[in-house]
């Protein structure tokens, strides 16, 4: 596996990002992977490498590059519940400042970067994200419908921007929700919105999970739910990027 830090020109400067891709000749489909609010760190790099091992060029951008290179705040090796509150307090101004307009602008820069990479084959990409990164994945898919074939988001506030944004997505979708984040009634309402939008989707609560269940460096981590995430994500990418 090859990995590198890359730098992406944007309307507001230069975003740093982590890239992982197979150490083989030829081009491969691209996956834009938005991290959770804690950003690029060893756990996210490992997830990117794991995904790249299935034959993808994976790009993990530092969403908060306007505030500095990753990591934008100091992170412990394990983000336990005691440390979590103080870290989120430091991150909150950055999360608030990362508006939908900024997300859409950055999405165009990230996808333009991927289109220019010699390791990436022509055609649509997939977008995935975790927590607040899942919302950015949704925003990207809605803003760039012709360039995104699949979108997946996990323990993410995917409906935070309202139903209209979901109706603009033409990509196939998978949303994996934490049981602590969404009630069955709220899931039903979200799924009604997705059905009305007309695009293909799956949207489900992962049983027994709490917010952040995919993140191996947090107290929320659930190994079985992480595997379920791969079991949903990999077939989605295989279907939608097979001809990329």
C-alpha positions in Angstrom: 0.0 0.0 0.0 1.2 3.5 -0.9 0.4 6.5 1.2 1.2 10.2 1.0 0.2 13.6 2.2 -1.2 15.7 -0.6 -2.1 19.3 -0.9 -5.2 20.5 -2.7 -5.8 24.1 -4.0 -9.1 25.5 -2.9 -10.9 28.8 -3.1 -9.7 29.6 0.5 -6.1 28.3 0.4 -4.6 24.8 0.4 -6.1 21.8 2.0 -3.9 19.0 3.3 -5.2 15.4 2.8 -4.1 11.8 3.3 -4.1 9.5 0.3 -3.8 5.7 0.2 -3.8 3.5 -2.9 -2.6 0.1 -4.0 1.1 -0.3 -4.9 0.3 -1.7 -8.4 0.3 -0.3 -11.9 -2.8 1.0 -13.5 -5.7 3.3 -12.5 -8.4 2.6 -10.0 -11.7 4.2 -8.9 -11.6 6.9 -6.3 -13.3 7.2 -3.0 -13.5 10.6 -1.2 -13.6 9.7 2.6 -14.6 12.5 4.9 -13.4 11.9 8.5 -15.3 12.5 11.7 -14.8 15.8 13.6 -11.6 14.6 15.2 -10.0 14.5 11.7 -7.1 12.7 10.1 -5.3 10.6 12.6 -4.0 7.0 12.8 -7.4 5.4 13.1 -8.6 7.2 9.9 -5.4 6.4 8.1 -5.9 2.8 8.8 -9.5 2.8 7.6 -8.3 4.5 4.4 -5.6 1.9 3.9 -8.1 -0.9 4.6 -10.4 0.5 1.9 -7.6 1.1 -0.5 -6.6 -2.5 -0.2 -9.8 -3.4 -2.1 -8.6 -1.6 -5.1 -9.4 2.1 -4.6 -7.6 5.4 -4.5 -8.8 6.8 -1.1 -8.5 10.5 -0.3 -9.1 11.8 3.3 -9.2 15.6 3.4 -8.6 17.8 6.4 -12.0 19.5 6.4 -10.7 22.2 8.8 -7.6 23.1 6.8 -8.6 26.8 7.2 -7.5 26.5 10.8 -4.3 24.7 10.2 -2.9 21.3 9.1 -4.2 18.1 10.6 -4.4 17.4 13.4 -6.0 20.8 14.1 -6.2 20.1 17.8 -4.1 17.9 20.0 -5.5 14.4 20.2 -4.6 11.6 22.7 -3.9 8.1 21.4 -7.3 7.0 22.7 -10.2 9.5 22.7 -12.0 8.5 25.8 -15.2 10.0 27.2 -13.2 12.2 29.7 -11.1 13.8 26.9 -14.0 13.9 24.4 -15.8 16.9 25.8 -12.8 19.1 26.0 -11.7 18.2 22.5 -15.2 18.8 21.0 -15.2 22.2 22.8 -12.1 23.1 20.9 -13.5 21.8 17.6 -16.9 23.3 17.9 -16.0 26.7 16.4 -14.4 25.0 13.4 -17.4 22.8 12.9 -19.7 25.8 13.1 -17.6 27.7 10.6 -17.6 24.9 8.1 -20.8 26.0 6.5 -22.7 24.3 3.7 -21.3 26.8 1.2 -17.8 26.0 2.3 -18.5 22.3 2.1 -19.8 22.7 -1.5 -16.8 24.8 -2.6 -14.3 22.3 -1.0 -16.1 19.4 -2.6 -15.5 20.8 -6.1 -11.8 21.2 -5.3 -11.5 17.6 -3.9 -13.2 16.1 -6.9 -11.2 18.2 -9.3 -8.0 17.0 -7.6 -9.1 13.4 -7.9 -10.0 13.9 -11.6 -6.4 15.0 -12.2 -4.6 12.2 -10.4 -2.8 9.8 -12.8 -3.6 6.9 -10.3 -7.4 7.5 -10.7 -9.4 6.2 -13.6 -11.9 8.5 -15.4 -15.5 8.5 -14.3 -17.6 9.0 -11.2 -16.3 8.6 -7.7 -17.8 7.4 -4.4 -18.1 9.6 -1.3 -18.2 8.3 2.3 -18.1 10.0 5.6 -18.3 9.6 9.4 -20.2 11.8 11.9 -19.9 15.4 10.6 -18.0 14.0 7.7 -21.1 12.0 6.7 -23.0 15.3 6.4 -20.2 16.6 4.1 -20.5 13.4 2.0 -24.3 14.1 1.6 -23.5 17.8 0.7 -20.9 16.6 -1.9 -23.3 14.1 -3.5 -26.0 16.7 -3.7 -23.8 19.4 -5.1 -22.0 17.2 -7.7 -24.7 14.7 -8.8 -23.0 14.0 -12.1 -19.7 13.1 -10.5 -20.8 11.0 -7.5 -22.0 7.4 -8.1 -22.4 6.4 -4.5 -22.6 8.0 -1.1 -22.4 6.3 2.3 -22.5 8.0 5.7 -22.2 6.4 9.2 -23.4 7.8 12.5 -24.0 11.1 10.7 -26.6 13.8 10.8 -27.5 13.2 7.2 -30.8 15.0 7.4 -29.4 18.2 9.1 -29.8 20.3 5.9 -33.4 19.3 5.4 -35.2 17.1 2.8 -34.4 19.2 -0.2 -30.8 18.3 -0.3 -31.6 14.6 -0.2 -33.9 15.0 -3.2 -30.9 16.3 -5.3 -28.8 13.2 -4.8 -28.8 10.8 -7.8 -26.1 8.5 -6.4 -27.0 5.2 -4.7 -27.0 5.8 -0.9 -26.3 3.8 2.3 -26.8 5.4 5.7 -25.8 3.5 8.8 -27.2 5.1 11.9 -26.2 4.6 15.6 -29.0 3.4 17.7 -28.3 6.2 20.2 -28.7 8.8 17.4 -32.0 7.9 15.8 -35.3 6.5 17.0 -37.2 4.1 14.8 -39.8 6.8 14.2 -37.1 9.2 13.0 -35.7 6.5 10.8 -39.0 5.9 9.2 -39.5 9.6 8.5 -36.0 9.9 7.0 -36.6 6.8 4.8 -39.9 8.2 3.6 -37.9 11.3 2.4 -35.4 9.1 0.7 -38.1 7.0 -1.0 -39.8 10.2 -2.2 -36.4 11.4 -3.7 -36.4 8.3 -6.0 -32.8 7.3 -5.8 -31.7 3.9 -4.6 -30.9 3.6 -1.0 -30.5 1.6 2.2 -30.9 3.3 5.5 -30.8 1.4 8.8 -30.0 1.5 12.5 -27.1 -0.6 13.5 -28.3 -2.5 16.6 -26.8 -1.7 20.0 -24.5 1.1 18.7 -23.7 4.5 20.0 -22.5 7.5 18.1 -19.0 7.0 16.7 -19.2 3.2 16.5 -16.8 2.9 13.6 -13.9 4.7 15.3 -11.4 2.3 16.8 -9.7 5.0 18.9 -12.9 6.0 20.9 -15.0 4.5 23.6 -17.9 4.2 21.2 -16.1 1.7 19.0 -18.1 -1.5 18.2 -16.1 -4.1 16.2 -19.2 -5.9 15.0 -20.7 -2.6 13.8 -17.5 -1.7 12.0 -17.6 -5.0 10.2 -21.3 -4.4 9.3 -20.2 -1.0 7.9 -17.7 -2.8 5.6 -20.3 -5.4 4.7 -22.6 -2.5 3.5 -19.9 -0.2 2.0 -17.9 -2.6 -0.1 -20.8 -4.1 -2.1 -22.1 -0.5 -2.7 -18.7 0.5 -4.1 -18.5 -2.7 -6.2 -21.9 -2.0 -7.8 -21.5 1.6 -8.5 -17.8 1.9 -9.4 -17.5 -1.4 -11.3 -17.4 0.4 -14.7 -15.5 3.4 -13.5 
